[in-house]
Amino acid sequence: MKSEELSSLVVKGMEDMKAEDIVLMDLRKVKGAVSDFFVLCSGNSDTQIQAIAESIEKEVHKASKENPWRKEGFTNREWILIDYVNVVAHVFKKDKRAFFALEELWGDAVISEINTTQR
């Protein structure tokens, strides 16, 4: 599956659980990038963070039969990372997202904000 299609499935999984501030970061032209895309979002509670992450896995598996290569953060549920190699989903609690500031760290990426107000 192409990384563009996979990133769209990740976004859909996020939207299904009402994730906030969804951002798609295209890293394909960034030197030293570890992936093609990062998809970031925020949630308001550890319960919502987990629900968003589970929704992403369900959506991707349903459409592509792909499972994550690696996932982290399900224990403390403040920053859950789901790594599909070419696409990495980052599900943050709001304060943790501001603290780690991935959008600034990978500032050379092409960043697209996903409009989630039109559901």
N, C-alpha and C positions, 0 to 999 in steps of 0.2 A: 504494500500500500504506500502511496506517495505521502511524503511528510505533510503536504498541504491538506490532503484529505484527512489524515490522522489528526492534525491540529484542529480541523473543523469538528471532528467527533469529540475531541476534548472540550472544546467550547460548548458544544451542545450538552454534554454531561454537566458542565458547570451551570449553564443556564437552567437546566431542569431542576436544580436545587437552589435556585435564586441566589447564586453567587454574585458578589458585587465587584465593581471595578475590574472587569475582565480586560486583560491586555494581551495581545499577541505580539511577541517579539520575534522578528525575522532575523536570524543570526547567520544566514547563509553566506553573506559577504563580509562577515566579521572575522578577522584573522584570529586564529586560535580558539574559535568557538567550539564548544563540546557537542553541539547539537544544531539541527536546522532551525528549530523553533522552541522557544519557551512560551508557555501559556500560563499567565498568572491570574489569580483571583483572590478575593478576600471573603471571609465569612465572619459572622458575629459571635459564634460560640464554638467550643470544641465539638459539640454535637453536630452543628452545621458543617464544620470543617470535615468531619468524618463522612457525613452524608454526601457532601460534594465529591470527595475522593472516591467513594464507592460508586457514585453515579457515573463518574468518568470511566472507571474500570468496566462497568456494566455496558455503557454506551459503546465503548471501543470494542469490547469483546463481541457484543451483539452484531456489530456491522463488519468486523474484520477477523474475528476469532483470535486476535492478538492479545497476549497477556503482557503485563509490564516486565521489562528486563530486571528492574529493581524498584523497590518502593521503601520509603522511610518516613518516620514521623507519626505512625499510627498509635504509638504509645502515649506521647504527650499531647498530640493533636493541636499543636500551635503552628507548625509548618509541615505539611505533608507533601512529599515529593513523589511523583509517579513518573518513572523513567521508561519511555518507549524507545530509547536510543536516539532516534532522529527528532523526537518531540518529547519535551519534558514538561509535565504539569506541576505547577507550584500552587498549593492551596494554603493560604496564610490566614491566621488570625490578624486582624487589622494592625495591631500594635507591632507585631513581629514583621509584617511586610514593610512598615515604615522604617523599622530598625535595620533590616538587611538591605533595603533599597536596591533590589536587583535591576530596576529600570535605570538607575544611575550607574551602577557597576558595569552594565552592558550598554552604555550610552551610544555606542556606534550602531546598534541594531536599529532596524526599521520598526518602529513601534506603532501599532494600531490599537486604538481603544475600541472595544466591542460595545455597541449601543444596546444595553439590556432593558431599556425602558419600553421598547415596543414588543411586548410579549403577547 
